[in-house]
Amino acid sequence: MKILKIFTNQYFWLLLIIFFGFWARLYKIDSPIADWHSWRQADTAAVTRNFIKTGFNPLLPKYDDMSGVSENPVINPATFRFVEFPIYNMAVYPLYVLFGVSDIYHRLISVIFSIASIVFIFFIVKKYTGTITALIASFVFAFLPFNVFFGRTTLPEPTFIFFALGMIYFMDRWIWESASWRRGIWGFIFTAIAFLMKPWAIFFYLPLLYSVFTKQNTRKFWIKFIIFTVAALAPFVLWRLWILQQPEGIPASSWLLNSDGIRFRPAFWWWIVSERIGGEILSATGIVLFFIGFISKPKNGNYFLHIWALSAFLFMAVFATGNVRHNYYQTLFVPIASIFFSLGFVALFKGSNSFIPRLGTIIVALILFPLSFYFGFKLVKEFYKVNNPAIVEAGKRADQILPRDAVVLAPYNGDTAFLYQTNRPGFAAEMLPLEELVADYGVGYYISTNRDDKTNWVLRHFQILEDNPRFIIANLQVVKAPLTSEDPEP
């Protein structure tokens, strides 16, 4: 009888999902930061590493790249990195202090936040649909291959999703139970942190506005809600005002909107709907379940989840170029995608007078559900691959033989993943002629994995510290052949 009681307990199944979701995210957790989107992962990881190297100061986060990446590109010699407030890095920092610098701790913290998000998914969905759908949605969120991969990356996204979901959960409870100031305080904390991390937390806010209209549409509560919102946004505003003092450390971001004019063009729909939602995230079969769930009539006529889905699409439309170029942006869409995927599965399983006989819809549901995970895995498994093992090997060797205070040039088409592997500040692209980089910015070493004209020129003119078929390391401070007009720098 006790065993039967355990197996019928919703929290037993939730814990089981969390346990196996955790283990799924440990796959290749010790992989170097050289896999998919390694440039963004490297920039994030470098901030935490520099907390150890240059001192812990969350107000002045630094990474390794001195290149100009601001709206009006200027060299960034102090290597400031002003994007999201470094909440994620602050969570990793104690592990670095206790156990030493290792990329695995970044990935582990991401795993923890990603898994913790499952709890919020469960309770939000349980409120609006029911326990069974909540468990299925938790399962989908835990095991979608796209979410498993990004749930163990060195990116702030898993942490942001956790706080954004917490914001939705606590704020929605506060709205519906306005007397509960305890939930209001938790809602304030999660809201403030979510906005500090990513300003597009605003796209998680729209369903909350719907809840206010639905439950507390009075002048008194609106005033209370607006005061709450302004207070929660205050840390974000202060952070943005603070970083304006060092504009060279703020990466350009206006291009994320629609810099290439792709919004709502055929290519936009192809990338977002076909390649991302219908490919990497839900696959072709999963997107069918998603749309069945979306067009299903909501429980008690409450369209909270639909507003959430529409606001997620609004995010993809507003930041059209960013979403097309970077698939990790769609991690914001994954929670609501998991929910409607599950609603579609349940709708088919229950059947409807508008469908074929129920036995047929159950068979269709049982076919579409596993195929979605299989098709997604076939695409996402490529993300785990180290794209260029040579940069990891070259970086390790450079870290062994170069002075700790060395400034390096590690050209990799502007990709900072190579620079990160060297464990040194410097440039990921030759922003200026080599002579100027050496004289004005202290660049002392050149590291390359390409045997191009520039590398061959360096080989002819400077002292070579390491030369093998996979990479070269040169000392730019020791000239072995005069620099002449007969052999100009490429």
C-alpha positions, 0 to 999 in steps of 0.5 A: 500500500505504501509503495502504491501511495508513492507511485501515485504521489505527484512529487515522486514523479517530479523528483524523478524527472528532476533527478534524470534531467540532472543526469542528462545535463551532465553529458560532456559537462567536462567539455572545453568551451569550444563547442556551439556558441563557444564565443559567447560562452567564453566571454561569460566564463572569462568574467568569472575567471577574471574575478579570480585573477584581478579581484572580485568586483561585480560592478566592474566585470572584465573579460579577455578581449580588448577589441572594440565591440561597442556601438562606435568601436573603440579599443577596450584596453581595460577589458570591461564587459558590461552586458547582464549584471553578473549574477551567474558569474557571482554564483560560480565564483565561490566554486572557483574560490573553493576548488580552483578555476575550471569550466566544469563549475560554470556548466554545473551552475547552469545545470542547477538553475536549469533543473530548478526551473522545472519546479516553477514549470510544474507549479505554473502549469498545475495551476492553469491546466492540472497535475498530469499536464504539469508533469508532462510539461516538466518532463518535456522541459527536462529532456528536450535535447535543445534545452538539455544542451543549453541547460549545461552551457556557460551562458547566463540564459539558464540562470535568467530563465530560472529567475524569469519563471520565478518572477511569473510564479510568485508575481502571479500568485501575488496578483491572485492572492493579493493579501500574500505579501510574502509572495510579493517579496519573493516576486520582487526579488525574482523580478529585480534579478530577472531584469538585471540579467536580461531586459527582455524579462519584460516579455515574461511580464505581459501574461502578468498584466493579463492576470491583473486585468483578469483578477485585480482590475481596480485602480487601487491594485494598479497603483500598487502594481505600478509601484511594485514594477518601478521599484523592481526595475530600479536596480536595472536602471541604476546598472544601466546608468552605471555602465554608461560611464565606460561605453567601450565595455558595452557591446553593440546591441542595436543590430539585434533588432532588425539590422539586416531587415529580415523581420517577417521576410520569408527568411525570418519565418524559415529560420524561426519556424522551420529551422528553430521551432520546427527543427532544433527545439520541437522538431517537425512532429513536436510543432504539430503537438505545439499548435494543437495545444495552442488552439485548444480551449484553455481551462476555465477560459483563462488565456494566461498561457496563450498570452505568454506564448504570444509574448515569446513570439513578440520577443522573436519578432522585436529582436528579429536579427538576434533571434535569427543569428543566435539560436540560444536566444530561443531558450526564452521560448522553451518553457512555453513551448514545453507547455503547449507541446504537452497540452497538445499531447494531452488533447490528442490523448483525451480525444475530441468529437472533432478528431478521429476516434480516440484510439487513433488520436492516442496512437498519433500522440504516442508516435509524435511524442517520442519522435519529437525528442529523437528528431531534436536529438539528431540536430542538437547532438552536433552542438556538443562537438568541439569545432576546432580542437586545435584552439584548445591545444594551442591555448593550453600550450600558450598558457604553459609557456607565456608569461602570466601578464602577457597580452596576446593576439589570437586571431580567430575571425573575432571569435574570442573562444581561442583567446579564452583558451590562452588564459590571457587578455588580448585581441581576437582579431587584428583591429590595427596593424601589428606594429600599432598593437605591439607599440600602443597596447602591449601585444607581445605574442602571436598565436595562430592555428591557420597557415595563412599569409599573415602567419607565414609573414610572422614566421619570417620576421619574429622569434618562434616559440612553438611551431607544429602542424596545428599552431604557431606561437611567436614572440613579437618582442624579438625581431629576427628579420628586419621589417622592410617595404619589400616584405610588408605586413599582409 
